[in-house]
Amino acid sequence: MSSSSPASSSAQVHNNMQSHRQSGRQRVVLLAIGCAAASLASIYTLGPTVSLDDSPFSASRRLQTQLGMYIDPKSVDIKQFSEEHIYQNNNLVTADIENNNPTITTYTDLVHNEIELPKYTLQQVIEEAKTMRSKYAILRYDPTTDNFTGYYYKNERWVPGCYKLMHSLSALTVLLRTIFPERFTPNSPEFIMGVSSGDYPAMVDQACIMRDQDGPCDEEGGLKNKAPVLHFGSVLRKPMFPNMIAMPMPGEHLDCFVSWSTSKEVCGQFKPQPHIGGPGLVFGEGLTYDELTPQVIWRGTDFPFLNLFNSLDQPDYEDYIEDNIDLNAANPLADAIAVMRENYSMLVPRWQGVVLTAEAEQEALQTNSLPKVNIKFSSAKGKGKPAAVGNPKYKQWEDIGFPLAGHGMPPEEMSKFKYHIDIGGGGGTTWTGTTGKLAMPGLLFHHITPTKDYIHDHLLPWVHYVPVQSDLSDLREKVDWAETHPDEARKIAESATEFMRQMGTPEGYENLFVEDVVKPLKGVIDAYVPGSQGEWEEVFKKSFEPFIECPNGDVGKLFRWQASMKHMCNKWEPKLS
């Protein structure tokens, strides 16, 4: 306990933390529904007769619709978001939301504009392994056995996240065989590609990311002699590694694309919820925007935030509170809030949201009104994500009344709130959280961070969401704007809901499948130069260890028979150096 004033310095907090630790304490590519290029229309159809080019949801109609719904921020007293940094430094990076760097061409740009990727060989795929700390694999198709095999770089670490890599490779082999059956047969040439997976890319060059690099980290190489890398998970928003292509995240998103490839049925997760408590999206049927509870609602897990790239804290009670306030004072809660505000920039975004909630609740007490912000942890990090309310980890915080824990809410309950936010976690995004909140009748404040998911490239600020900075420093300003401009806010919310409704239709999902699965895979397949191994074949055998083998045969039928992809491939941990 300390009798120091609540205005203790940030340096003091960090000194406390260091002392305790030493003592042993712990593009915009629009979702043009149903539209695809002619070269792909010959491969995919929306059923037996309707080709993609015949879809009534053309790219031009979609673009006209979106432009017609666009809210000009200048007209509503908010600075155009492209004119300011989308997030504060926070020991990370800064970027421009609408135009990262017009002079940089990424492989994603090439893929979605159906421009050929640079040719690559086994040598370039091997070289990419050296840029990753972990969770990178080489997937190889051997026509002599008709098998896909995944190989892990012996110099990389094997970490828990590698099981997401295994899952991604299992799904990828199903997609390759079902989408391109004529390319993968015993009579086909061999094929090799680079694949990574995880919350975000585990790059070796962390210094490049932390120094706010605008262009490629490999400034000399650029896009020359670079093999494409398909990353199943969140990727960096800025083009630091322009040969990396964002792919659907392992789990719900990726599995649903696999299911679509074999059955042409949209997953239940992306269709309207059939009944209360069932799988699917909650559109808040029967609810109107004006009758929703005017409060920013969020419930989730106390996760870290891009911890390889920053030193932001999930605060420890003793370091931040106990050593810096007098717990016997008349109002220890007010003193604790003051300390957290002073050290706000040192916190991960989810804890910053908790601080905003504490301040909002104190303000509401003074005005006898509803707090504008209700961001609380419903679960703590740990096995099984234990409930936050009553958790011993948070007892001291709760004892002084700090409002960091709240009971979990089913989506049916959350849909009754007017404002939502998708605060990023370990990988900087929420993966499934964004789509679920877009569907609800309320307005989404989308958390813009250094990373993004494949689905984010289909969303536009001020059309589908209101953007907020990584440190949430402008959240209250944006809430105030929504409160004073209800018609514009309602229009954005309705646009987001309609986006998710269309995404869940066969036409919409097929287009998403073409844009984010078919085009990237086709681009990579076409860019590989078979039979080019040469002396690199021996390097490959010495440097890489097999860890997953996926069978030949009718994988489509096999996938449909299995409850999941757990048994699709034979898997084992590789023997590493």
TIKEPA-400991 format. One record per residue: x, y, z of N, C-alpha, C in turn; residue in one letter. Coordinates in steps of 0.02 Angstrom, whole numbers, plus 50000, padded with zeros to 5 digits. Layout:
// TIKEPA-400991
XYZXYZXYZa;...
***
This chain:
// TIKEPA-400991
500434994050000500005000050000500445006250000m;500215011249966500595017449963500135023349975s;500405028550004500005034550015500135039849962s;500465037849907500615042649854499975044949820s;500005050749787499425053449754499255049349693s;498625049549669498425045849610498775048249547p;499075054049549499415056649490500125054049486a;500225047549502500885044549499501105044149427s;501755044149415502015044549347502005037749314s;502015037849246502065031649208502725028249222s;503245032249233503905029349247503875025349312a;503505027849362503445024349425503105017649415q;502575017449374502235011149360502715006149328v;503105008549279503565003949245504125001649292h;504345006149337504845004149386504564998649431n;503944999449452503624994249494503594987649458n;503404987949394503334981849355504004978349348m;504524982249332505184979349323505424976149388q;505294979549444505514976849509505174970349525s;504524969949513504154963849528504364958149482h;504474959749418504674954449371505354951649390r;505814956149411506474953749430506454949449493q;505944950549534505894946749596505544940049584s;505404938449521505124931849506504384931849490g;504024937849487503314938049471503204938449395r;502704935649384502524935349314502364941949272q;496224981847509496184983947439495514986647432r;495504992547422494814991047437494534987047379v;494404980547389494064976347339493354975547362v;492874978347327492184978147348491894971247340l;491424969547383491084963247376490564963947322l;490794963447259490344963947202489974957347196a;489404957047230489054950747238488924947247172i;489164941147167489014937047109489424938647048g;489904943247052490264945346992490964942346993c;491194939946936491864937346929492094938246858a;492734937546847493004938546780492834932646735a;492854933746670492654928546622493094922446627a;493744923446643494194917746647494004913046703s;493654915546754493444911246809492734908746799l;492344912346759491654910446750491594903546717a;492104901846678492084895246646492214889646695s;492484891346754492634886246804492064885446853i;491754891046872491254890946924490574893146898y;490074889846922489384891746905488974892046968t;488444895846966487984896247022487434891147011l;487614884747013487134879546996487294876946927g;486844873046899486994869646836486994874146775p;486674879946777486604883846715486814891046720t;486794894146779486924901246785487664902546797v;487994905846752488704907346761488774913646802s;489374914846828489494920746869489384927146829l;489564927146766489484933146725488754934846715d;488304929946724487594931246715487254933546778d;487624934046833487314935846896487004942846893s;486414943746922486104950346922486464955246968p;486914952647012487264956947059487934958847028f;487934963446981488544965246945488984969746987s;489624970146968490094974347005489884981647001a;489664983846942489484990946934488874992646976s;488384988046980487794989547020487984989947094r;488424985347115488634985447185489004991947201r;489444994047155489825000047167489365006147170l;488875006447124488395012047125488005012147190q;487815006247214487435005847276487855008447334t;488485006447337488905008447392489055015947390q;489185018547331489325025747325488705029747344l;488115027047328487495030447346487375030547421g;487685025747457487595025247529488155028647567m;488665031047531489255033847564489085040047605y;489335040347666489245046147709489875050347706i;489835056447682490415060747679490575063347749d;491135061347778491295063547846491315071147853p;491535074647800491575081847805490895085047814k;490385081747787489715084647792489425083847862s;489745079847903489475078647970489985080348024v;490425085048007490895087948057491395083048084d;491565077948046492105073448065492635073948011i;493265074648031493805075047982493805068747938k;493965069747875494025063947832494565059347861q;494385053047868494845048547904495495047447867f;495495048347801496105047347762496615052847775s;496425058147810496875063847821497235063347888e;497135057947924497465057347988497705050247999e;498125049248047498355042448062497765038448088h;497735032148067497175028048089497295025248158i;497895025448183497995023548252498615027048279y;498615028248343499185031448374499765026648376q;500365029248390500965025148385500925018948429n;500805019848495500745014048540501315009048529n;501905011648510502485007248497502365002648438n;501885004448395501745000248337501905004348274l;501435004848230501545008348167500945012748152v;501015017048102500465021248079500325019848006t;499735021547984499555020147915498985024647893a;498825024347829498275028147801497735023147781d;497125024347805496615019147798496395017947726i;496395023147684496115022347618496645021547564e;497275023047579497785022747527498455021647560n;498595015347579499205013847616499825016847581n;499905015347516500455018047477500315016547404n;500125021647366499915020447297500475017847252p;501105018447273501655016247230501835008947242t;501545005847292501704998947309501184994347278i;501404989647238500954984447212501064978147253t;500534975547280500584969447319500324963547279t;500494957647300500244951647267499484951247272y;499214953847327498484954147334498174958447279t;498484964247265498244968547211498254964747145d;498794961347132498864957647069498324952247064l;498224948547118497744943047117497044945447103v;496834950647137496144952847131496014956747066h;496554958847033496474961846967496654956946912n;496734950546932496884945146886497484946646841e;497994949346873498644950446840499104944846863i;499484942046818499904936346835500414938246889e;500504933646936501024934446986501704932846955l;502244935646983502914933946958503024926446965p;503364923546916503524916446919503984915046978k;503904909047008504324907247065504504899947061y;505034898147097505294891347098505374888847169t;505594882747176505724879947243506214884247281l;506714887047246507214891147280506894897047317q;506424900547282506114906247314505664904147373q;505344898347368504924895947423505354894347484v;505934891447472506394890047527506644896547560i;506804901547519507044907847545506534911247590e;505894910547575505374913647616505374910847687e;505574904547695505584901547761506054905347808a;506564908347780507054911947820506784918547846k;506224920847819505934927147842505444926147899t;505294919847917504794918247967505104915348030m;504834917148087505064914248150504754907448163r;504144906448140503784900248151503174900048107s;502834894348107502184893348075502194894547999k;502744892647968502794892847895502924885847870y;502584883947817502664877247789502714877547714a;503034872547685503034871447613502554865747599i;502044867047558501574861847538501794859247469l;501874852747465502124849747402501644844447378r;501484844847313501074839547282501544835147242y;501524828547257501944823647222501484819347179d;501514820147112501074816247069501214808747069p;501824806847090501984799647091501604795947145t;501424799547198501024796447251500314799347255t;500204804847217499564808447218499404810847289d;499914812847326499844815247395500094822347402n;499794826047448500064832447471500434831347536f;501024834347542501414833747604501634840647626t;501564842047691501794848447718502464847547752g;502924852247740503604851947767503734858147810y;504064857047866504204862547913504954863947914y;505124870347917505824872347916506154870447983y;506704866847978507014864148039507294869548085k;507434875448058507714880848099507174885048134n;506544883548120506004887248153505784883648216e;505444887448260505174884548321504504881348306r;504364875948342503704872848339503314875448399w;502784879148386502404882548438501684880248436v;501294881548488500584879448488500194881748427p;500364887648401500014890148343500114885948280g;500594881448282500714877148224500114872548211c;499694871548260499114867248249498604870848205y;498604877548206498204881248158498494880348088k;499154879848084499464878548019499264871747993l;499254866748036499034860048015498314860247990m;497894863748026497194864348006497144867647938h;497534872947928497504876647865497734872247807s;498254868347817498504863947764497994858547747l;497664855847798497154850847786496604853747742s;496374859747760495844862947721496094864647651a;496704866947646496984869047582497004863247532l;497184857347556497214851647510496524849847483t;496014850547525495334849347501495154854447448v;495304860747460495144865947413495504864947346l;496134863347349496524862347288496244856647246l;496064851247278495814845447240495104846647213r;494694850047252494004850947229493944856647178t;494344861847185494304867547138494684866147074i;495254862847080495684861647022495824854147013f;495314850147003495414842846999495874840746942p;495864844346886496284842346830497014844146839e;497154848646887497854850646899498214845746944r;497844842246987498164837747035497944830547023f;498304827446977498204820346959498884817146951t;498914810446950499554807046941499914808946876p;499554811846829499864813846766500054821246765n;499954824746821500104831846824500824833046846s;501094839046832501754840746859501714841946934p;502294841546967502294842747039502144850147052e;501984851647115501794858547134502054859947204f;502274866147214502544868247279502304875347294i;502104876547356501894883247376502074884447449m;502154890947467502294892947536501654894847572g;501574892347634500974893547673501164895347744v;500824900247773500904901547845500224902447876s;500194902347941499554902847975499674905548046s;499144907948077499204910448145498834917048153g;498824919548214498484925848229498734931448184d;499394931648173499704936348128500374933348106y;500664935748051501284932648026501854933348076p;502194927848089502754927848136503394929548098a;503474935848081504034938048041504664938748083m;505234937448052505874938448085506024945848093v;505874949748041506054956848041505544961048080d;505544960248146505084964048188505294971448190q;505944972748183506184979648185505874983748129a;505784980848071505474984248014504764986348032c;504404981748063503704983148081503674988748133i;504114988548181504084993348236504335000248215m;504725000748161504955007348140504485010548089r;503895007748081503385010848039503605011047966d;503795005347940504025004847871503435005647823q;503475010247777502935011447730502925006347673d;503505004447650503554999847594503834993147616g;504054989047568504314982447584504904982647632p;504904978047679505474977647726506104975647688c;506024971547637506584969747594506634975147539d;506934980847557506934986547513507314985247448e;507834981247451508214979847391507854974847346e;507564969747377507244964647337506564966647311g;506184970347352505504972147332505104966047314g;504784966247256504384960547234504784955847188l;505414957447177505804953147133506004946647168k;505954941347132506174934847158505834932947223n;505204934747230504824933147290504294927947274k;504284922547311503744917647305503154920247344a;502544919247320501954921247360501904916947423p;501644919947475501504916347538500774917347554v;500404911847559499704912247578499674911847654l;499434917247686499394917247759498664916347780h;498524910947815497854909647840497794912747910f;497554918847912497504922547974497544930047958g;497664934048009497724941247999498404943047970s;498424948147927499044950447897499154957847914v;499764960147904499914967147916499554971547865l;499284977047889498894981547846499344985047796r;499934986947817500394990447772500784985347730k;501014987347670501324982647624502064981247639p;502214979447702502894978047721503144971447691m;502674966747683502834960347653502334959247596f;502444962647539501934963047487501794956447451p;502204951447461502074944947430501634940447474n;501414943047532500984939247577500254940747561m;499854935547552499154936147533498714933847591i;498254938047612497804936247667497304931047643a;497244925547680496774920247665496294919547724m;495734916047714495244915247769495574912147831p;495344914347889495644912147951495444904947966m;495904900847993495744893848010495194893648062p;494734889048052494154888648096493534890148055g;493084893948083492424895048053492464897647981e;492874902647969492904905647902493174900747851h;493754897747865494064893247817493644886947807l;493394884147861493004877947856492374878947815d;492074884847821491464886147782491614886547708c;492194889147689492384889247619492504882147593f;492804877947635492904870947615492234867547605v;491774868647652491104865747646490764868147582s;490834874647566490534877347505490834873947443w;491494872847444491814869947385491574862847371s;491344859347421491134852447412490374851547408t;490004856447434489274855547437488874861247405s;489194867047395488864873047371488284875147417k;488374874047481487894876247531488244881147578e;487914886747591488194891747637488154889047708v;488704889747745488724887547815488184891047856c;487944887447905487454890347950487704896547986g;488374896947996488654902548032488554909247995q;488444908947929488384915047890487674916047863f;487204912147890486504913047873486134915447935k;485534918047927485154920247986485064914648036p;485114916448099485034911548153484334908448148q;484284901748145483634898548136483194898848198p;483504899248257483134899648319483594902448373h;483314904948427483704907948481484194902748508i;484824904748511485334900248536485654895948483g;485374896048422485644891948368486224895248333g;486554891648288487114894648250486844899748200p;487264904448181487064909148130487094916348154g;486944920848108486974928048120486314930548150l;486374935248196485784938248227485674945148196v;485144945748157484984952048124484514956448164f;484314954048222483874958048265483204959248233g;482914953948206482254954648174481754957748222e;481384962548198480874965748240481134971748278g;481794972648281482084978348315482194984048266l;482084990148288482224995948247482814999648276t;483185003148234483795006548257483645011548313y;483105015248306482955020448354482785017848424d;482555011648429482365008948495482935005148528e;483505004648496484075001148526484365005048584l;484675001548631484985004748690485595008748668t;485615015248679486165019448654486795018948696p;487145013448688487745012048727488215007848685q;488865009148690489365004948657489454998648699v;489314992848669489344986548706489904982148678i;490274979148724490784974248705490884969348762w;490924962948746491114957748793491614953148757r;492124951148793492624946848763493154944748813g;493714942348787494234939348829494814944248839t;495114943948896495684948048915496314945348881d;496354946548815496924944148776497464949648770f;498084947648756498594952648739498454955448669p;498894959948646498784963248582499444963548544f;499504959448491500104959648448500744959948490l;500804955448537501334956148587502044955248561n;502134952548500502804952148472503044958948447l;502584963548436502744969848404502694975848450f;502544974948514502474980648558502574978648630n;502574983548675502654982248747502034984448785s;501454984348754500844986448787500644981548841l;500334983948893500194980048953499474977748960d;499404971948989498794969849024498954971149097q;498724976549126498994979049189498914974349248p;499424974249289499414970449351499194975149407d;498734972749448498444976949501498984979749547y;499444975649567499954977949615500394983349584e;500604982349520501034987149487500684993749474d;500074993449452499724999449431499335002949487y;499024999049531498565002049579498845001849650i;498984995949676499154995249746499754999449766e;500254999849722500865003549738500815011049724d;500235013249699500195020249676499615024149705n;499185021049744498645024849776498575022749849i;498225026749887498075025049957497405021549957d;497415015049970496805011049968496335012750026l;496585016550076496145018650132495865025550121n;496005028450062495745035050047494985034850041a;494685040850040493955041150038493675038249974a;494025038849918493765036449854494325033049814n;494515026949834495055023549798494895022149725p;494245021349709494065020049640494245025949596l;494075031949618494245037949579494995038649570a;495375037149623496105037449619496365032149570d;496075026249572496295020949526496155022849453a;495575025749441495405027949373495895033249349i;496085037749394496565042949377497245039949358a;497465034849395498095031549379498055028149311v;497505024849298497425021349234497395026249176m;497075031949187497065037049135497755039749121r;498145040949174498825043549164499245038649124e;499125032249134499525027049100499155023849042n;498655027349017498215024748964498605022248903y;499105026148882499475024348821499895018048828s;499975015548890500375009548901499955003148898m;499295003848890498844998148895498664995248827l;498504988848826498234985848766497544988648753v;497304988648691496664991948676496074989548717p;496034983048732495464980748771495454983648841r;496034984548870496064987848936495934995348929w;496134998248874495955005248862495195006148860q;494855001248830494135001348829493835000748899g;494154996848942493924996249012494005002949048v;494555006449035494645013049066494105017849042v;493945017748977493415022048952492745020348985l;492635014048999492015011949034491995014749105t;492555014049140492575016649209492435024149211a;492725027749163492615034949161491885036549142e;491605032649096490915033749075490425032449133a;490575027349172490135025849229490165031349281e;490755034149293490805039649341490435045849316q;490495047149251490145052749222489385051849226e;489155045649214488435044249216488155045149286a;488565043649337488335044749406488195052049420l;488615056249389488525063449400487925066249364q;487745063149307487195065849266486565061549269t;486605056149310486035051549317485795049149248n;486275046749209486125044549141486455037749128s;486325034849070486615028449051487335029549028l;487805025649054488495026349031488535025248955p;488925029448921488965028748848489385022748827k;489805020348871490265014848853490185009148903v;490145003048877490064997048919490514991548890n;491164992448900491674987748874491964984048934i;491814977548939492034973648997492244966648975k;492674963649015492894956749003492364951949028f;492164947348984491714941949006492104935649022s;492734935449000493154929549014493884931649021s;494254927649058494974928849067495354924149021a;495954926149004496374921748964496554915649006k;496544909948975496704903749010496324897948981g;496474892049004496154886048979495404886448990k;495034885748935494304886048940494024893048946g;494464898148944494244905148951493774905949011k;494024905349072493584905749131493234912449136p;492654912549166492254918549173492644923949211a;492544930149191492904935749223492574937649289a;491914937749291491554939649353491704934549408v;491964936949464492134932549519492794928949510g;493164930349458493804927049446494324929749495n;494694925449529495204927749577495694932749546p;495824932049481496294936449447496074943749452k;495424944949455495154951749455494854953849522y;494934949749574494604951149638494804957849667k;495454959449665495674965749695495384971749657q;495334971149591495024976449552494284977249572w;493944971649578493234971949595493114974549666e;493594973149711493524975349780493494982949785d;493824986449739493794993849741493274996549693i;492894991949662492344994049618492534995549547g;493144993549526493354994949458492964990449410f;492604993349362492124989449321492444986049261p;492874981049273493214977849217492874971349196l;492454968349238492164961749223491404962449215a;491154958749166490434958649154490214951749132g;489604950049144489354943549123489314943249047h;489444937349020489394936448948488684937748922g;488644939548859487994940948829487904936748766m;487344933348759487214929948695487094935148641p;487194933448578487094938448525486394941348523p;485894937448544485214940048544485154946048591e;485514945848646485504951348694485914957348668e;486484955848639486924961148614486594964948556m;486184961548518485864964748460485384970348481s;485224970848545484764975948568485124982648582k;485794982648573486184988748585486304992448519f;486354998948524486415003148464487125003448438k;487625002548481488315003448460488734997348480y;489154995048432489584989348443490304991148425h;490774987548452491474988448434491814981648433i;492264980648385492614974248377493344975048397d;493484975548461494164977048484494624971048472i;495174972348437495644967048418495984963848478g;496164957448469496494953748522497214951948503g;497394945648513498084943548504498364945148435g;497964944248383498194945548315498014952448290g;497724956548332497544963348312496844963948284g;496504958248271495814958348246495404953448288t;494774952448269494344948048308494144941748271t;494334941148206494164935448164493404934948154w;493044931848200492324930748191491904936548218t;492184940748262491794945848294491524951148247g;491924953048197491714958548153491094956748114t;491074950948083490504949248040489864948648081t;489914945748141489314945048182489024951748202g;489454956648216489214963248237488974967348178k;489254966348119489004969748059488284967848045l;488104961548060487424959248045486904962448090a;487094964148151486604966748199486344973648177m;485764975548202485454981848180485814988148203p;486274987448251486634993248276487214995148231g;487575000448250488135003248214488785000248240l;489224998248194489874995548214490405000948212l;490755001848269491365005748271491935000748261f;492215000848201492714995848181493414997948205h;493724993548242494384994848271494924994048217h;495234999548197495754999348146496424998448180i;496774993148164497404991348196497934990048143t;498544988348163499064986948113498924980748071p;498434976648089498284970648051497564970748024t;497434966447977496764965947948496654958647927k;496014956947916495814950447892495594950947819d;495544945347785495344945447714494674948947705y;494214948147752493544950847744493544958447748i;494044961347781494064968547790494144972247723h;494454969047673494544972347609493894973347572d;493354970347595492704971147564492274976447599h;492544979447651492164984147691492444991247681l;492004996147683492205003047674492025007247735l;492495011647757492325016147812491785020947791p;491345022547837490785027047827490255024247780w;490355018047758489835014447720489575008647761v;490045004647787489864998747827490024999647901h;490435004447918490635005347988490915012347997y;490975014348060491325020448079492005018348107v;492545020748078493215018448101493425021948165p;493765018148208494065021148268494795019048272v;495195023248303495905022048306496085016348353q;496695013948344496905007948381496875008948456s;497025015048480497015016148553496335018648577d;495835018548534495145020548552495095027748574l;495605031748559495605038648584495055042948553s;494785040848496494255044748465493575041348471d;493515036148513492885032648518492325037248544l;492455041048597491935045348624491725050548572r;492205053248535492035058048483491575054948430e;491725048748411491325045448360490635043648387k;490595041848450489935040448481489525046848482v;489845052348501489485058748502489225060548432d;489645059148381489425060448313488805056248296w;488825049848313488255045348298487625047748334a;487715050248395487135052548434486825058748403e;487235063148375486985069448348486815068948273t;486985063248242486835062148171486505055248162h;485925054248193485605047648193485425045148123p;485235049548077485055047248010485655044347973d;486225047847978486825045347945487065038847978e;487045038648044487255032648079486815026648062a;486165027948058485695022548041485835019947970r;485995024447925486135022547856486745017847851k;487265019447890487855015147892487685008347921i;487305008347976487115001948008486714997647960a;486255000647923485834996947876486254994247819e;486744998047796487194995747743487584989547765s;487824989647827488204983947853487764977747859a;487154978647884486694973047890486534970047821t;486414974347772486274971947705486874968247675e;487464970847689488084967447666488104960247691f;487964959347755487984952647784487414948247758m;486834951147746486284947247717486484944647648r;486774948947607486974946847540487554941847542q;488004942847588488554938147595488304931047610m;487744930447645487484923947663487054920747609g;486974923947552486594920947496487064916647454t;486814911847417487254907947373487644912247324p;487334917447297487684921847250488244925647285e;488084928447342488584932347378489154928147403g;489004922347430489534918147457489974915347401y;489674913747344490074911447287490564916747265e;490334923047264490794928347244491364929047294n;491204928747358491724929147409492214923347401l;491954917547386492364911647374492844912747315f;492584915547261493004916847202493534921947219v;493344927447251493814932847264494364930747313e;494184927147366494654926147421494924919047426d;494694914547384494964907747383495194905947312v;494744906347264494904904047196495454908347164v;495364914847165495854919147131496564918547161k;496644918747228497314917947255497624911147238p;497234905747244497504899147229497684898547156l;497254901047112497394900647040498024904647023k;498094910547053498674914647040499324911247061g;499314908047119499914904647143500064898447101v;499554894647084499664888647042499974890546975i;499694895746944499944897846878500644900646880d;500854903346938501514906446943502074901446956a;501914895446980502444890646995502744887646932y;503404886946933503764883946877503954876846896v;503584871846871503734864846889504414862646862p;504694857746895505314854746872505904859346874g;505894864246919506424869246921506864868646984s;506824862847016507164862147081507924862447075q;508204858547029508924858447021509274856747086g;509804860447101510204859047161509814860647225e;509264864447219508874866247278508484860347307w;508414855147268508064849247293508434846347353e;509104846147349509504843447403509464847947465e;509464854547454509384859247509508714858247544v;508204857147503507534856147530507514849947575f;507804844547552507794838347591508174838947657k;508704842847657509104843647718508804848547767k;508434853547742508214859047784507494858547809s;507104853947778506394853647795506194846647816f;505724846447864505494840147893504754839347879e;504534833647852503814832647841503444832147908p;502834834947910502444834547972501704833347959f;501504833247896500804831947881500754829047810i;500344823847802500254820847736499504819847725e;499264822647670498554822347655498424817547598c;497914813347605497834807647560497574809547491p;497644804747446497344805547381496624803047384n;496294802647327495614800047327495104805747325g;494474804047334493934808847331493884812547397d;494274817947404494294821447468493634825047481v;493264826747428492624829947438492144825447476g;492114819047455491684814347491491954813047561k;492614812447566492914811147631492754816847679l;492804823047656492654828847699491924828747721f;491474827147676490774827147694490604821647744r;490994816247743490864810847791491114812647861w;491624816847865491924818547929491544824247962q;491524824048028491214829748065491664835848061a;492304834748052492784840248045493374837748004s;493884842047998494474840047960495014836848004m;494834834948065495334832148110495684826048081k;495304821948046495574815648022495694815647947h;495714821647917495814821947845496524820147826m;497004821747869497704820747853498064817347912c;498614814047896499044811247948499514816747971n;499564817648038499944823248065500414820848120k;500974824248127501434822848181501884828848191w;502174829548250502634835048261503294833448228e;503574838248191504204836948156504794836848204p;505314833348183505944833348220506364839248195k;506464844148240506794850248220507494850748248l;507884855248219508574856048241508604858948312s;
***
